[in-house]
């Protein structure tokens, strides 16, 4: 029997997890398409700007993952998707498939003057630019630093604020080690009234207490009008002065989707059912940031949800090929899981539909997150078994 052709688009957490799961069965001619030749471990990139890790240690070459799990690898941008013809167009070739998994991630909401900011959740190279800007201010010996994030009013799940909190706390600790805290003004800003509220009231209270004890200023509840080289201008024309602004915009649907025939929500994310199957199709799945998540207002797109959706897509494809009606969905797994690093510790945050709690982990929490980075690298390259639930 000829092997079914499966094409997976995207070399992030969802795409890599999908090919790993599918490669366990000798059923497929399996191809991963990525626009870069490495998996970037975004959760540990928060330490690149503070020089607690390096860019090289934060990426995993896809060829290493390919050798461990045995699939075809194409490093090339995707130009368009035609689900009716079961084809994907790359820069100079067309791939045909029996099954397609879309895991291309997302793009960002555009703000006026966004070029005057850098984002720790943007292109991987942005982490190096943030490092250099921070180094420059430290060498100068003083400055004003503004760190914040925004959302997408068209999709409540299209927000990623945790890394903003983490980066600011790590910047604080770096300045503390250099005895420069009294020379810097740190401000956290966001257009919503309670940034981080989706983590739950307990986590929100801990963050607020840390801001107070660290003497970090807050600017909440005002929409952003524009970013300038001098800082942030809000809707009431008030200005937050900043020598350096780190801002994580809300997510928006990937532009690739505009060159596809797939159903999208108002924010540009691919519409799927609970099993990850793209609506109005029978053989196309979407996982991670590319997909439109349904659920409670606090739902968020995180790495663990991307991997759950990817595993489900792989499982459902395998069962479909086997002729089984068994399927797995993502709704029952909706949760927020975050080990929020503070530079000198961490807090474990958990929320689902039934419970919500936060556990402070001084000192050791920081080591645990560092350990997770090494664990992620080893498991993706097949050098260490994946532990259940991790």
C-alpha positions in Angstrom: 0.0 0.0 0.0 1.3 3.4 -1.0 2.1 5.7 1.9 -0.2 8.7 2.4 1.5 12.0 1.8 1.3 14.3 4.9 2.6 17.9 4.7 3.1 19.9 7.9 3.5 23.6 7.5 5.6 25.3 10.2 8.7 24.6 12.2 7.5 25.8 15.6 6.2 23.8 18.6 3.0 22.6 16.8 4.6 21.7 13.5 7.6 19.8 15.1 5.3 17.9 17.5 3.1 16.9 14.6 5.9 15.4 12.6 7.3 13.6 15.7 4.0 12.0 16.4 3.3 11.0 12.8 6.8 9.6 12.3 6.1 7.0 15.0 3.9 5.2 12.5 5.3 3.8 9.2 2.2 5.0 7.4 3.3 8.3 5.8 5.5 10.1 3.3 6.0 12.9 5.8 7.3 16.4 4.9 7.9 19.4 7.2 8.0 22.8 5.6 9.5 25.7 7.6 10.6 29.2 6.7 13.7 28.9 8.9 16.0 25.9 9.6 15.6 25.8 13.4 13.0 25.5 16.1 13.2 28.5 18.4 12.6 27.9 22.1 10.7 31.1 22.7 10.0 30.4 26.4 13.8 30.6 27.2 14.5 33.5 24.8 13.6 35.9 27.7 17.2 35.4 28.9 18.9 36.4 25.7 18.5 40.2 26.4 19.9 39.8 29.9 22.8 37.7 28.6 21.8 34.7 30.8 21.7 32.5 27.7 22.7 32.8 24.0 20.9 32.7 20.8 22.5 29.5 19.8 21.4 27.8 23.0 17.8 28.9 22.3 17.4 27.2 18.9 17.3 23.6 17.8 18.4 22.8 14.3 15.6 21.1 12.4 18.1 18.8 10.8 18.8 17.4 14.2 15.1 16.7 14.7 14.9 15.3 11.2 17.7 12.8 11.8 16.1 11.6 15.1 12.6 11.1 13.7 13.0 10.5 9.9 10.9 12.9 7.8 11.5 15.1 4.8 12.5 18.7 5.5 12.0 21.7 3.2 13.2 25.1 4.3 11.2 27.5 2.2 8.4 30.0 2.8 4.8 29.0 2.0 3.1 31.2 -0.6 -0.4 29.8 -0.7 -2.7 26.9 0.2 -5.3 25.4 -2.1 -7.3 22.9 -0.1 -9.7 22.1 -3.0 -6.7 20.9 -5.1 -4.8 19.4 -2.1 -1.8 21.5 -2.8 0.6 24.0 -1.2 2.6 26.5 -3.2 6.2 27.3 -2.0 8.7 29.7 -3.6 9.5 27.5 -6.5 7.6 24.3 -6.2 4.1 22.9 -5.5 3.5 20.1 -2.9 0.6 17.8 -3.2 -0.8 16.0 -0.1 -3.3 13.6 1.2 -3.4 15.3 4.6 -2.2 18.8 5.6 -1.4 20.2 9.0 -1.2 24.0 9.2 1.1 25.2 12.0 2.5 28.4 10.6 2.0 30.4 13.7 0.6 34.0 13.6 1.6 37.5 12.7 1.1 40.6 14.8 -1.5 43.4 15.1 0.0 46.5 13.4 0.3 49.7 15.5 1.3 53.1 14.3 5.0 53.6 14.9 5.5 49.9 15.8 9.0 50.2 14.2 10.0 52.2 17.3 9.6 49.1 19.4 11.1 45.6 19.7 9.2 42.4 20.7 10.5 39.4 22.6 7.8 37.4 20.8 8.6 38.7 17.3 11.2 37.3 15.0 13.9 35.4 16.9 16.6 37.9 15.9 14.6 40.6 17.8 15.9 39.1 21.1 19.4 40.0 20.0 18.3 43.6 19.2 16.7 43.9 22.6 20.0 42.7 24.2 21.9 45.3 22.3 19.5 48.1 23.3 19.7 47.0 26.9 23.5 46.8 26.8 23.6 50.3 25.4 21.5 51.8 28.2 23.5 49.9 30.9 26.7 51.2 29.4 25.2 54.7 29.5 24.4 54.1 33.1 20.8 55.3 33.2 17.5 55.3 31.2 13.8 54.8 31.0 12.5 51.4 29.9 8.9 50.6 29.0 7.7 47.1 28.7 4.1 46.1 27.6 1.8 44.0 25.5 -1.5 44.4 23.7 -4.3 42.2 22.4 -6.6 41.8 19.4 -10.2 43.0 19.9 -11.3 40.6 17.2 -10.1 37.5 19.1 -9.7 37.3 22.9 -7.2 34.4 22.7 -4.8 36.3 20.5 -2.6 37.7 23.3 0.7 36.8 24.8 1.6 38.8 27.9 3.6 36.4 30.1 6.9 37.0 28.3 6.5 40.7 28.9 6.2 40.2 32.7 9.2 37.8 32.6 11.4 40.0 30.6 10.8 43.0 32.8 11.5 41.0 36.0 14.7 39.7 34.5 15.8 43.3 33.4 15.1 44.4 37.0 17.4 41.7 38.3 20.1 42.5 35.9 20.0 46.1 36.9 20.0 45.1 40.6 23.1 43.0 40.1 24.9 46.0 38.5 23.7 48.4 41.3 21.9 50.5 38.7 18.3 50.3 39.9 18.3 53.9 41.2 19.4 55.1 37.8 16.6 53.5 35.8 12.9 54.0 35.6 10.9 50.9 34.7 7.3 51.0 33.6 4.9 48.3 32.6 2.0 49.3 30.3 -1.0 47.7 28.6 -4.3 49.0 27.1 -6.4 46.6 29.2 -7.5 47.5 32.8 -6.0 44.3 34.3 -3.2 42.9 32.1 -2.6 39.3 33.0 -6.1 38.8 34.4 -6.5 35.7 32.3 -4.0 34.0 34.6 -6.4 34.4 37.5 -6.8 36.8 40.5 -4.1 35.0 42.6 -1.4 35.5 39.9 -2.5 39.0 39.2 -2.2 39.9 42.9 1.4 38.4 43.0 2.5 40.4 40.0 1.0 43.6 41.4 2.8 43.0 44.7 6.1 42.5 42.9 5.6 45.7 40.9 5.1 47.6 44.1 8.0 46.1 45.9 10.3 46.5 42.8 9.1 50.1 42.4 7.9 49.4 38.8 5.5 52.0 37.5 2.2 50.9 35.8 0.2 52.5 32.9 -3.0 50.5 32.4 -6.3 51.0 30.7 -5.5 53.4 27.9 -5.5 52.5 24.3 -2.3 53.0 22.4 -2.4 55.8 19.8 1.2 55.4 18.5 4.8 54.5 19.4 7.5 57.1 18.8 11.3 57.2 19.3 10.5 59.0 22.6 8.0 56.5 24.0 4.3 55.7 23.9 1.4 58.0 23.2 -2.0 57.0 24.5 -5.5 57.8 23.2 -5.8 60.8 25.6 -2.5 62.2 24.2 -0.7 61.4 27.4 2.9 60.2 26.9 5.0 57.5 28.5 8.6 58.6 28.0 10.9 55.8 27.2 14.5 55.4 25.9 13.6 51.8 25.0 10.2 50.3 24.4 9.6 46.5 24.4 6.1 45.7 23.2 4.3 42.5 22.3 1.4 43.2 20.0 -1.6 40.9 19.9 -1.6 38.1 17.4 -3.3 38.3 14.0 -3.9 35.7 11.4 -0.9 34.8 9.2 -0.8 36.5 5.8 -0.5 33.1 4.2 -4.1 32.5 5.1 -5.2 35.4 2.9 -3.7 33.4 0.0 -5.8 30.3 0.8 -9.3 29.0 0.3 -9.7 28.2 4.0 -12.4 29.5 6.3 -11.1 32.3 8.7 -12.5 34.2 11.7 -12.5 38.0 11.8 -8.9 38.0 13.2 -7.7 35.8 10.3 -7.3 32.6 12.2 -8.3 29.2 10.6 -11.7 27.9 11.7 -11.5 24.4 13.1 -13.7 22.0 15.0 -12.8 20.4 18.3 -10.7 17.8 16.6 -8.6 20.4 14.9 -10.1 19.6 11.5 -10.5 22.8 9.4 -14.1 23.5 8.8 -15.5 22.5 5.3 -12.5 20.2 4.7 -12.0 16.5 5.3 -8.2 16.3 5.3 -6.8 19.6 6.6 -6.0 20.3 10.2 -4.7 23.5 12.0 -2.8 23.7 15.3 -1.3 26.3 17.5 -1.4 30.0 16.8 -2.7 29.6 13.3 -6.0 28.1 14.5 -9.0 29.9 16.0 -9.6 28.6 19.5 -13.1 28.4 20.9 -13.7 28.6 24.6 -13.8 30.8 27.7 -12.6 34.4 27.6 -9.5 33.5 29.5 -8.3 31.0 26.9 -4.8 31.7 25.5 -2.6 30.3 22.8 0.4 28.7 24.5 3.1 26.2 23.6 1.6 23.4 25.5 -1.8 23.9 23.8 0.0 24.0 20.4 1.6 20.6 21.1 -1.7 19.1 22.4 -3.5 20.2 19.2 -0.6 18.9 17.1 -0.7 15.5 18.8 -4.5 15.4 18.3 -4.1 16.2 14.6 -1.6 13.4 14.2 -3.7 11.0 16.2 -6.8 11.8 14.2 -5.1 11.4 10.9 -3.7 8.0 11.9 -7.1 6.8 13.1 -8.7 8.0 9.8 -6.1 6.1 7.8 -6.8 3.0 10.0 -10.5 3.3 9.3 -11.3 4.1 13.0 -13.9 6.7 14.0 -12.0 7.5 17.3 -11.0 11.1 17.6 -9.4 13.4 20.1 -10.3 17.1 20.7 -8.6 20.1 22.3 -11.5 21.6 24.3 -11.1 19.3 27.3 -7.5 20.4 27.6 -8.0 24.1 27.5 -5.8 25.6 30.2 -3.1 28.1 31.0 0.2 26.7 32.2 3.0 29.1 32.9 6.2 28.9 34.9 6.7 32.6 35.1 10.4 33.3 35.5 11.5 36.3 37.6 15.2 36.0 37.2 15.8 34.9 40.8 12.9 32.5 41.0 9.5 31.7 39.4 5.8 31.2 40.0 3.9 28.3 38.6 0.5 29.4 37.3 -2.3 27.0 36.3 -5.8 27.6 35.2 -8.6 25.5 33.6 -12.4 25.5 33.7 -12.4 23.9 37.2 -9.5 25.5 39.2 -7.0 28.3 39.3 -3.9 28.5 41.4 -0.4 30.0 41.6 2.6 28.5 43.5 5.6 30.8 44.1 8.9 28.9 43.7 11.8 31.1 44.9 15.2 30.4 43.4 14.5 26.8 42.4 11.8 28.0 40.0 14.4 29.7 37.9 16.5 26.6 37.7 13.4 24.5 36.8 12.7 26.8 33.8 16.3 26.6 32.7 16.0 22.8 33.0 12.9 22.8 30.9 14.9 24.4 28.0 17.5 21.6 28.1 14.7 19.0 28.4 12.9 20.5 25.4 16.0 20.3 23.3 16.8 16.7 24.3 13.2 15.4 23.7 12.8 17.0 20.4 16.1 15.5 19.1 15.2 12.0 20.5 18.0 12.0 23.1 15.6 11.8 26.1 12.1 10.3 26.4 9.2 12.6 26.7 7.7 12.5 30.2 3.9 12.1 30.4 2.3 15.6 30.7 5.5 17.5 30.0 
